[in-house]
Amino acid sequence: MNELEEIRKRKLMELRRQDIEKAQQQATEQEKVQQQIQQLEMFVKQVFTKEALQRYGNLKVAYPEKAVQLLVILANAIQSGQISRIDDSTLKEILKKISEKKTDIKIKRS
């Protein structure tokens, strides 16, 4: 019985150690992603007008995932030379195009 308890303790300790390692790895990966987003944001913010920057800030607070998606799209457009300056109206148009990609699902009840 004593040997069985010892095996259980070792197994439990091993599982805890694995959980801690996984948590540390996830935290490291999340930190890397946040750094990449910040770099991308700094790159894109350079071409924003004051109004566009304000709209982006509002978007980032309300819809962080959509803000990251917007950053990727804008960074690609800037790098390819399609956009040199982003004003509020341009940002609105891009946001409309991003939002149009979603399909609405309607359920009819009979």
Secondary structure, 3 states (H helix, E strand, C coil): CHHHHHHHHHHHHHHHHHHHHHHHHHHHHHHHHHHHHHHHHHHHHCCECHHHHHHHHHHHHHCHHHHHHHHHHHHHHHHCCCCCCECHHHHHHHHHHHHHCCCCCCCCCC
